Amino acid sequence: MILEVASLQVRPGQESQFEAAFLQAQKIISGMPGFVSHQLQRCLERPDQYLLLVVWQSLEDHEVGFRGSAEYQQWKRLLHHFYEPFPEVLHYRTVEGACSATQAT
């Protein structure tokens, strides 16, 4: 599994419009081959700053499959005009043995 991490800086004053557009865009990404899950987090201290976390089965599922698809063009039309500056997107893999989770009781 690969974790895609994108730090998104949305143009000030456009946060509500961005969130509404993201609700549409998430339907696009969630239907892509290799997609596992996603989260969109909003920063408490900087309300125009978001963190997008997407889990993919492989790097190729994101870089080749999604970004090379017609669906990605729809994603771009919905979201890319909100960003200033354009986000850096990085990919991460879990370090073996360095992962834990708390169980709910």
C-alpha positions as CSV (number, residue, x, y, z in Angstrom):
1,M,0.0,0.0,0.0
2,I,1.1,3.6,-0.8
3,L,0.0,6.7,1.0
4,E,-0.3,9.8,-1.2
5,V,0.0,13.0,0.9
6,A,-0.9,16.4,-0.6
7,S,-0.7,19.6,1.4
8,L,-3.4,21.9,-0.2
9,Q,-3.4,25.6,0.3
10,V,-6.8,26.9,-0.8
11,R,-7.2,30.5,-1.9
12,P,-8.5,32.4,1.2
13,G,-12.2,32.9,1.2
14,Q,-12.8,29.9,-1.1
15,E,-12.8,27.2,1.5
16,S,-16.6,26.5,1.3
17,Q,-16.5,26.3,-2.5
18,F,-13.5,24.0,-2.4
19,E,-15.1,21.7,0.1
20,A,-18.3,21.5,-2.0
21,A,-16.2,20.7,-5.1
22,F,-14.3,18.1,-3.2
23,L,-17.5,16.3,-2.3
24,Q,-18.1,15.9,-6.1
25,A,-14.4,15.1,-6.9
26,Q,-14.2,12.3,-4.3
27,K,-16.7,10.3,-6.3
28,I,-14.2,10.4,-9.2
29,I,-11.2,9.2,-7.2
30,S,-13.0,6.6,-5.2
31,G,-14.0,4.8,-8.3
32,M,-10.5,4.4,-9.7
33,P,-8.7,1.1,-10.0
34,G,-6.2,0.7,-7.1
35,F,-8.0,3.2,-4.9
36,V,-8.3,2.1,-1.2
37,S,-9.4,5.1,0.8
38,H,-9.0,8.8,1.4
39,Q,-9.3,11.5,4.0
40,L,-9.5,15.3,3.7
41,Q,-8.4,17.1,6.8
42,R,-8.7,20.8,7.5
43,C,-6.2,22.6,9.6
44,L,-7.5,24.2,12.8
45,E,-4.8,26.9,13.0
46,R,-4.9,27.8,9.3
47,P,-8.4,27.2,7.9
48,D,-7.2,27.6,4.3
49,Q,-4.8,24.7,4.7
50,Y,-5.9,21.1,4.0
51,L,-4.2,17.7,4.0
52,L,-5.4,15.1,1.5
53,L,-4.4,11.6,2.3
54,V,-5.1,8.9,-0.3
55,V,-4.2,5.2,0.1
56,W,-3.5,3.4,-3.2
57,Q,-2.6,-0.3,-3.8
58,S,0.5,0.8,-5.8
59,L,2.3,3.9,-6.9
60,E,1.4,3.1,-10.5
61,D,-2.3,3.1,-9.6
62,H,-2.0,6.8,-8.7
63,E,0.8,8.1,-11.0
64,V,-0.2,6.1,-14.2
65,G,-3.7,4.9,-13.7
66,F,-5.4,7.9,-12.1
67,R,-3.2,10.7,-13.5
68,G,-3.3,9.3,-17.0
69,S,-7.1,8.9,-17.0
70,A,-9.9,11.0,-18.4
71,E,-11.3,11.0,-14.9
72,Y,-8.2,13.0,-13.8
73,Q,-9.1,15.7,-16.2
74,Q,-12.5,16.1,-14.4
75,W,-10.7,16.1,-11.1
76,K,-8.4,18.9,-12.3
77,R,-11.4,21.0,-13.6
78,L,-13.2,20.6,-10.2
79,L,-10.2,21.3,-7.9
80,H,-7.0,22.7,-9.3
81,H,-8.2,26.3,-9.6
82,F,-8.6,26.5,-5.8
83,Y,-4.9,26.0,-5.0
84,E,-2.3,28.8,-4.5
85,P,0.5,27.7,-4.7
86,F,0.0,24.4,-6.5
87,P,0.5,21.5,-4.0
88,E,3.4,19.2,-3.7
89,V,2.3,15.6,-3.7
90,L,4.5,12.9,-2.1
91,H,4.1,9.2,-1.6
92,Y,4.9,7.1,1.5
93,R,5.3,3.4,2.3
94,T,4.9,2.1,5.9
95,V,8.2,1.2,7.6
96,E,7.9,-2.5,8.4
97,G,7.2,-3.0,12.1
98,A,6.7,0.7,12.8
99,C,2.9,0.8,12.8
100,S,0.3,0.5,15.5
101,A,-3.3,1.3,16.2
102,T,-5.4,1.8,19.3
103,Q,-8.4,-0.5,19.6
104,A,-11.7,1.1,20.6
105,T,-13.3,-0.5,23.6
